[in-house]
Amino acid sequence: MKAVRRHRARAGQDQYCTAQAANLMVSVWDRLRDRDRTSFVFVAARDRLTGELIEEAFELWKAPRRARRFLQKHPRNQYDLFWCPNAFAKPKRVRSAALSVPFGWCRLNDWRQCRPRTSIVWSTGNAYEAIWMWRKFESPGRAEAISRALAKRFGGEVGSTYPVSLLRIPHTINHEQQRARVDVVWFDDLAQRRPKVRSPKASPVRQEKPLVDPFTCGRYIVAENYRERVSTQCYDLMRHRRERRDDAPQCITRIVRALNKAGASVDEIAAVVWRSPYFISRYGQTREKLDAVLRVRLRAIARAS
């Protein structure tokens, strides 16, 4: 009889936590309804035993029903559960499809010293994740820059501020930290003024000259010119028209390393990377990102050789 009571109590607690988790996500996503646009939001579940990641996207207006259904289908005792606060223009969680949002977020070691005060904070077992609610919408790049500045100022994790980042869903369980409960420790959803971030003009930095020109030649021409000097796998990666692998940064690195070893010029490498679906899905198509990605990888290759 006691076992039956414990089972019923546990089931009731799980139902309560599922409802609370869905309500919290919807309360954040509801702030995105002020804009008349088609928006998609994302939730994800990772099996605690196999590590398989299951991701689901749905339109914003369906969020209350679909989020609750997803949590019921993937119980917190069996899955690590995640969500992305950002909204996207299409059902694909990529930077190029990110939409403007009225909030920022990051992962912190200690949230109590944060100024401005965080709006919602939840514990993940070994750290905290926090959201700041703002009065006005900000572009994805601007929201990321503000979140990154807050993370750097208060010792947070910069990598958690990307528009495509996944955060843990509150009221679930972190199976990576000995089944630590992901509990809300602070909640104040009153919108506040966006924090000021120092403009790049206020602190002039040395401007590096553009490294590459991706328009000097075509991607397929470069691939054919160096076909005999690169492996079959790298040749196929250079010719892909859509993403066929999940490790986009590693695919870019393989392409750059193979072409550099084959003797291709920097502009030829840029022509291939610029039109690669792995680069576009990860960084969009901006010359600044292309310069930065190639500069980092070419320097790493030079140091390793």
C-alpha positions as CSV (number, residue, x, y, z in Angstrom):
1,M,0.0,0.0,0.0
2,K,2.8,2.4,0.8
3,A,4.5,1.6,-2.5
4,V,1.3,2.5,-4.3
5,R,1.0,5.8,-2.4
6,R,4.6,6.7,-3.2
7,H,4.0,5.9,-6.8
8,R,1.0,8.2,-6.9
9,A,2.8,10.9,-5.1
10,R,5.7,10.7,-7.5
11,A,3.3,10.7,-10.5
12,G,1.5,13.8,-9.1
13,Q,4.8,15.6,-8.6
14,D,5.9,14.8,-12.1
15,Q,2.6,16.2,-13.5
16,Y,3.0,19.3,-11.4
17,C,6.6,19.9,-12.6
18,T,5.6,19.3,-16.2
19,A,2.9,21.9,-16.0
20,Q,5.2,24.4,-14.2
21,A,8.0,23.9,-16.8
22,A,5.6,24.4,-19.7
23,N,4.1,27.5,-18.1
24,L,7.5,29.1,-17.5
25,M,8.6,28.6,-21.1
26,V,5.4,29.9,-22.4
27,S,5.6,33.0,-20.1
28,V,8.9,33.9,-21.8
29,W,7.8,33.1,-25.3
30,D,4.6,35.1,-24.9
31,R,6.7,38.3,-25.0
32,L,7.5,37.4,-28.6
33,R,3.8,37.7,-29.6
34,D,4.1,41.5,-29.8
35,R,5.6,41.1,-33.3
36,D,3.3,40.2,-36.2
37,R,5.5,37.5,-37.7
38,T,5.8,33.7,-38.1
39,S,8.0,32.4,-35.4
40,F,9.3,29.0,-34.5
41,V,10.6,27.9,-31.1
42,F,12.5,24.8,-30.1
43,V,12.6,22.2,-27.3
44,A,14.9,19.2,-27.1
45,A,15.4,16.0,-25.0
46,R,18.5,13.9,-24.6
47,D,18.1,10.3,-23.4
48,R,20.1,9.9,-20.2
49,L,21.2,6.4,-21.2
50,T,21.9,6.6,-24.9
51,G,22.7,10.3,-25.2
52,E,20.4,10.6,-28.3
53,L,19.2,14.2,-28.8
54,I,15.6,14.6,-29.9
55,E,14.7,18.1,-31.1
56,E,11.3,19.5,-32.0
57,A,10.2,22.8,-33.5
58,F,6.7,24.3,-33.5
59,E,5.1,27.7,-34.3
60,L,4.9,30.1,-31.4
61,W,1.1,30.2,-31.2
62,K,1.1,26.4,-30.7
63,A,3.7,26.6,-27.9
64,P,1.3,26.1,-24.8
65,R,-0.1,22.8,-26.2
66,R,3.0,21.5,-28.0
67,A,5.5,22.2,-25.2
68,R,3.3,20.4,-22.6
69,R,2.9,17.5,-25.0
70,F,6.6,17.2,-25.6
71,L,7.3,17.2,-21.8
72,Q,4.7,14.5,-21.2
73,K,6.2,12.4,-24.1
74,H,9.7,12.8,-22.7
75,P,9.5,12.4,-18.9
76,R,12.1,14.2,-16.8
77,N,13.2,11.0,-15.1
78,Q,14.4,9.6,-18.4
79,Y,15.6,12.7,-20.3
80,D,17.7,15.8,-19.9
81,L,15.3,18.5,-21.2
82,F,16.3,21.7,-23.0
83,W,14.7,24.7,-24.7
84,C,15.9,27.7,-26.7
85,P,14.5,31.1,-25.6
86,N,15.2,32.6,-29.1
87,A,12.6,32.5,-31.9
88,F,13.4,31.6,-35.5
89,A,11.9,32.5,-38.9
90,K,11.9,28.9,-40.0
91,P,11.8,25.5,-38.3
92,K,15.6,25.2,-38.2
93,R,17.8,26.3,-35.3
94,V,20.4,28.2,-37.2
95,R,21.9,31.7,-36.6
96,S,20.8,33.0,-40.0
97,A,17.1,32.4,-39.1
98,A,17.2,34.0,-35.6
99,L,14.7,36.8,-34.9
100,S,14.8,39.8,-32.7
101,V,13.9,39.2,-29.0
102,P,13.3,41.4,-25.9
103,F,15.6,39.4,-23.6
104,G,19.1,38.1,-23.1
105,W,20.5,35.0,-21.3
106,C,23.6,33.3,-20.2
107,R,25.0,30.6,-17.8
108,L,26.5,31.9,-14.6
109,N,28.4,30.6,-11.6
110,D,26.8,33.2,-9.2
111,W,23.9,35.4,-10.1
112,R,23.5,37.3,-6.9
113,Q,26.0,40.0,-7.8
114,C,24.4,40.7,-11.3
115,R,23.4,44.2,-12.0
116,P,20.9,44.8,-13.5
117,R,19.1,42.1,-11.6
118,T,18.2,39.0,-13.4
119,S,14.6,38.3,-14.2
120,I,14.5,34.5,-14.0
121,V,17.2,32.3,-12.6
122,W,17.3,28.5,-12.2
123,S,19.9,26.2,-10.8
124,T,21.4,23.4,-12.9
125,G,23.3,21.6,-10.2
126,N,26.7,23.0,-10.7
127,A,25.8,26.5,-12.1
128,Y,22.9,28.8,-12.8
129,E,21.1,29.9,-16.0
130,A,19.5,33.3,-16.1
131,I,17.3,35.5,-18.3
132,W,17.0,39.3,-18.4
133,M,13.6,40.6,-19.6
134,W,13.8,43.9,-21.5
135,R,11.2,46.5,-22.6
136,K,12.3,46.7,-26.2
137,F,13.2,44.1,-28.9
138,E,16.8,43.8,-29.9
139,S,18.3,42.2,-33.1
140,P,19.8,38.8,-32.6
141,G,23.3,40.2,-32.9
142,R,22.7,43.0,-30.5
143,A,21.0,40.7,-28.0
144,E,23.9,38.3,-28.2
145,A,26.4,41.1,-27.7
146,I,24.6,42.4,-24.6
147,S,24.3,38.8,-23.2
148,R,28.0,38.2,-23.9
149,A,29.0,41.5,-22.1
150,L,26.9,40.5,-19.1
151,A,28.5,37.0,-19.1
152,K,32.0,38.5,-19.2
153,R,31.2,41.0,-16.5
154,F,29.9,38.5,-14.0
155,G,32.1,35.5,-14.8
156,G,29.5,33.6,-16.9
157,E,29.9,31.3,-19.8
158,V,30.2,33.2,-23.1
159,G,29.3,30.2,-25.2
160,S,25.8,30.1,-23.7
161,T,24.8,33.5,-25.1
162,Y,24.5,32.4,-28.8
163,P,21.0,32.8,-30.3
164,V,21.0,29.0,-31.0
165,S,22.0,28.0,-27.5
166,L,20.0,25.5,-25.6
167,L,19.3,26.0,-21.9
168,R,17.9,23.5,-19.4
169,I,14.2,23.6,-18.8
170,P,13.4,24.6,-15.2
171,H,11.5,22.0,-13.0
172,T,13.3,19.1,-14.7
173,I,16.3,17.0,-13.7
174,N,20.0,17.3,-14.6
175,H,21.1,13.6,-15.0
176,E,24.7,14.7,-15.6
177,Q,25.0,16.1,-12.1
178,Q,23.7,13.1,-10.1
179,R,20.1,13.8,-10.8
180,A,20.3,17.4,-9.6
181,R,17.0,19.2,-9.7
182,V,16.7,22.2,-12.0
183,D,14.8,24.5,-9.7
184,V,13.8,28.1,-10.1
185,V,15.6,30.2,-7.5
186,W,14.5,33.7,-8.6
187,F,11.5,34.9,-10.6
188,D,10.7,38.5,-11.4
189,D,9.2,38.9,-14.9
190,L,8.9,42.7,-14.8
191,A,10.5,44.1,-17.9
192,Q,13.4,46.4,-17.3
193,R,15.5,48.8,-19.3
194,R,18.1,47.2,-21.5
195,P,21.6,47.5,-20.0
196,K,24.0,49.8,-21.8
197,V,27.0,48.1,-23.5
198,R,30.0,50.1,-24.5
199,S,30.0,50.9,-28.2
200,P,32.9,49.7,-30.3
201,K,33.5,53.4,-31.2
202,A,34.2,54.2,-27.6
203,S,37.2,51.8,-27.5
204,P,38.9,51.9,-30.9
205,V,40.8,48.8,-31.8
206,R,43.2,48.1,-34.6
207,Q,41.2,47.2,-37.7
208,E,42.7,44.2,-39.5
209,K,42.7,44.3,-43.3
210,P,40.2,41.9,-45.0
211,L,41.9,38.6,-45.3
212,V,40.0,37.0,-48.2
213,D,37.9,37.6,-51.3
214,P,35.4,34.7,-51.9
215,F,34.3,36.0,-55.3
216,T,37.4,35.5,-57.3
217,C,36.5,32.0,-58.3
218,G,33.7,29.4,-58.0
219,R,33.4,26.7,-55.4
220,Y,33.0,23.8,-58.0
221,I,35.9,25.1,-60.1
222,V,38.2,25.0,-57.0
223,A,36.9,21.6,-56.1
224,E,37.7,20.2,-59.5
225,N,41.1,21.9,-59.7
226,Y,42.2,20.2,-56.5
227,R,40.3,17.0,-56.8
228,E,43.4,14.8,-57.3
229,R,45.1,16.4,-54.3
230,V,42.4,16.0,-51.6
231,S,40.7,13.0,-50.2
232,T,37.4,11.7,-51.6
233,Q,35.6,12.7,-48.3
234,C,36.9,16.3,-48.5
235,Y,36.0,16.5,-52.2
236,D,32.4,15.5,-51.3
237,L,32.3,18.0,-48.5
238,M,33.2,20.8,-50.8
239,R,30.4,19.9,-53.2
240,H,27.6,19.4,-50.7
241,R,24.6,21.6,-51.4
242,R,22.9,21.0,-48.1
243,E,24.0,19.8,-44.7
244,R,24.5,16.1,-44.5
245,R,26.6,16.0,-41.2
246,D,26.0,17.5,-37.8
247,D,29.6,18.6,-37.1
248,A,29.6,21.8,-39.2
249,P,32.8,23.4,-37.5
250,Q,34.7,20.1,-38.1
251,C,33.6,20.0,-41.7
252,I,34.9,23.5,-42.3
253,T,38.2,22.7,-40.6
254,R,38.6,19.6,-42.8
255,I,38.0,21.6,-46.0
256,V,40.4,24.4,-45.0
257,R,43.1,21.9,-44.0
258,A,42.8,19.8,-47.1
259,L,42.9,22.8,-49.5
260,N,45.7,24.4,-47.6
261,K,47.8,21.2,-47.8
262,A,46.9,20.9,-51.5
263,G,48.4,24.4,-52.2
264,A,45.3,26.4,-52.7
265,S,45.4,30.1,-52.2
266,V,43.5,31.8,-49.4
267,D,40.9,33.3,-51.9
268,E,40.3,29.8,-53.3
269,I,39.7,28.4,-49.8
270,A,37.4,31.3,-49.1
271,A,35.4,30.7,-52.3
272,V,34.7,27.1,-51.1
273,V,33.9,27.9,-47.5
274,W,31.8,31.0,-48.4
275,R,29.3,28.9,-50.3
276,S,29.5,25.8,-48.1
277,P,26.2,24.9,-46.3
278,Y,28.2,24.1,-43.2
279,F,29.5,27.6,-43.0
280,I,26.2,29.3,-43.8
281,S,24.2,27.3,-41.2
282,R,26.7,28.1,-38.5
283,Y,27.7,31.7,-39.2
284,G,25.4,33.0,-41.9
285,Q,27.1,34.8,-44.9
286,T,29.1,37.8,-43.6
287,R,32.6,38.7,-44.7
288,E,33.6,39.5,-41.2
289,K,32.7,35.9,-40.0
290,L,34.4,34.4,-43.0
291,D,37.6,36.4,-42.3
292,A,37.6,35.4,-38.7
293,V,36.9,31.7,-39.3
294,L,39.6,31.4,-41.9
295,R,42.1,33.4,-39.9
296,V,41.7,31.2,-36.8
297,R,41.9,27.9,-38.7
298,L,44.8,28.9,-40.8
299,R,46.8,30.1,-37.8
300,A,46.0,26.8,-36.0
301,I,47.2,24.8,-39.0
302,A,50.4,26.9,-39.3
303,R,51.1,26.3,-35.6
304,A,50.5,22.6,-35.9
305,S,52.7,22.1,-38.9
